[in-house]
């Protein structure tokens, strides 16, 4: 389902809901890159680095012991899943279909007893990274993630005010303003995986009145539902009542 509101907007990302609509001056909306959803890569990477350090210490005191591939396979699986989920959008019913398809395949493998064959292959797989790799890779990815989230994703943002939507560009100081008379604002149907990994993230769309009205899409807005509710309160205030 989509949530809609008639807009008087100009804003982007961070929603601040005040107790009285008349005091709600504007909402700021930030569009984030798909790197927003990659936090599990560095978070799990640090955890695996800790576990791998323990494994390396154990192997140093146990001659002849072989390192387990479980940590390497787990981390590789997480990276592959993130690549898929951040590049393939499964909105609404599609995300449910994808989950059902995975469940169906799992049941089929179990029904024919093929899970045992799959598990038997794992001991022959050798996937190992040392602790240094996990630490360097996770730290680098964390730094890039923080830079994107707090710096580069905020260079362009939308401000929603009663009667007006403004697109602000920090580099160059440019700005574009749009009248919100007849503007429709909606949150597109959610992608289950992105919403789960992106703190309730979703895509927002503002469409001008008429069948051929221009549309503005704002992708990967965190707390998308709360943003919509904030805009609904904001646009209930008439411009001549604001200061």
N, C-alpha and C positions, 0 to 999 in steps of 0.2 A: 504494500500500500504506500501511497505518497501522502505527505502532509503539505497543505497549501495555505497560502495567505495572500491577501492583496497587499502589495508592498508600497511603502514609503521609504525604501532603503537606500543605504550606502554603507557597506560595512564588510567586515571580515573576521573570522575565527574566534576570538575570545568573547564570550557572552557574559555580561554582568547584569543580573536581574535585580532590579531595585523594588522595594515594597510598593511604591506608588508609580503608576505608568507615567504620570506627568513629569516625574523626575528622571525618567529614562531618556538620556540624550542621544546616545548612539550605540551601535554594536559594530565591533570590528571583526572581520572574517579573514582568516589566513588560509590560503590553499597550500597544502603540503605536497612534497614529492612522494613517490612511492617508497623512498627510503624510510619513511615514517614507520613502515611495517617491519623493518629489519632489526628492531631492537632485540628479538630473541637470539639473533646470531651472535651479538656481542655478550648478551647476558648469559646465555648458556655456554658460550665459549669460555668465560671466566670460571664457571662452575666445573667444566670439563678439564680446564687447566689445573685446577686444584686436585681433582680426582686423578688426573694423569701424573701429577707430581708424586702422589702417594703410590701409584703403580710403579713408577720408575724407581722409587726408593725401595719398594719391596723386591723388585727384580734384581737390584744391586746386591741384595743380601740373600738371594735365593738362586744360586747358579743352576742353569739348565731350565729355569722357568721361562715360559713364552709369554710375551705381552698379549693381552686380549685385544681383539679388534672391535669390541663393543663400543668403546668411546669414539673411535674414528668413524665407525658406521653410523652411530647416532648423530654425530655432528654433520656428517655428509648428508644424511637424510634430511636434517633440519634445513640446510642450505638449499637443497633441491626443492623442498616443499615451499620455501619462501620465494624462490624463483618462479615457481608455477603460480602461487597464489597472488603474487604482486604483478603478474603479467597477464593473467587470465581472470576476467571479471565474471563472477557468478552471482548475478543479482536475483533477489527474490526466490522464485521457485527453482531457478537453475541451481542455486546452492543446495537446496533440498534434494534435487535430483542427483547432484554429484555425491552427496553423502549416502544416498540410497544405493547408488552404483557401487561405491566403495564397499558398503555393507554386503551387497549382493555378491560381489567378487569374493569377499572374505568367506561368506557362507558356502559358495561353490567350492572353494579350495578346501574348506573343512569337510564338506560332504564327500568329496572324492579322496580325502586323506592326503592331499598334496602339500599341506602345511609341513608335514614331517620331511618331505623331500626338500622343501625350501629351507627349513631349519638345518638340514644336513649339509647344505652348501656353505653355511656361515663359517664353520671352522676352517674351511679352505680359503676363505677370503682374508687377506692380510691388509688392513687399512690402519696405518699408524702415523701419527704426527707427534712430535715431541712437545713438551710443555712450552718451550720457547715459541713454537709456531702458534699455539692457542693464545698465548699472552700477547704476542706482537699483532696478530691478526685481529683479535678482539679489541685491543686498545686502539688500533688504527681505525677500525670500524666505528668504535664509540666516538672518537674525535670527529670523524666525518659526520656521523649521525647528529651530534650536538651542533656542529656548524650549520648543517642544513636546517635543523629544526629551529634554532634560535637566531640565525643570521640570514641565510640565503632565502629561506621560505618566507621571510618577513619583508623582503625588499619590495614586494607588490602585495597590496591588501585592499580590501573593500570596506568602506564605512557606510553603514545604513543609518540614516536619520529620517525623521518625519518629512516626507515629500521629496527625498533626494537620496540617490546612490552615487557614491564617489569611488573611483578606482585610483588609488594613490601609488605612485612609483617613487621610491626613495632615491634611487639613482637617477639623476637628471632632474629631480623635483617635479616631474610631470604629474598631472591629475586630470581625470575625465569625470564629468558629472552627468547624471541622467535623472530626468524627472520620473517619479514613480507613479504618476497617475495612470491607472489601468495596468500596472505591472503585476504579474503573478509570480509568486515565489513558492518553490516547492523543494522538498527533499526527495531525491530519487530513491527508489527501492534499494534496500540495503544489500550489500555483499556480506554474507555471514562471516567469512574468513577475515575480510578487511575490518569489519566492525569489531571483531574479537581482538585482533592484533593492534588496531589503531585507536583504542580508547573511544569506541563508539563513533568512529569516523564514517563519513558518508559524503556523497556528492550533492551539491545544491545547484538549483537552476532557477534563474530569473528570466521570465519571458514577457515581452511586451504584448499589449492587447492586440487582438486580431488573429486571424488564421495564419498570417505570414509574419508575425511579430519576431523581431530579433531575439535571440536567446543568449544569455550569459551563463556559462557553467563554471562553478567553483569546485574543484576536485579535492577530495581528501581533507575535508574539514572535520576536525576532531569535535566530539560532543555535538554531532549534527542535530540530534533531536532537541537538545537544549537550546541550540542556536535558533531553530525554527520557533520554539516557544517564546524566546526572547524577542524575535522579530515581530511575532504576533502582538505582543504587548506594546512594542515600540510603535508600530504602525497604527495602533488604536489612538495614538496621540496626534491631534491635529497640529500642523506646523505653526499656526498662529498662537498656540498655547505654549510653545517652547521658548526658551530664552537663549 
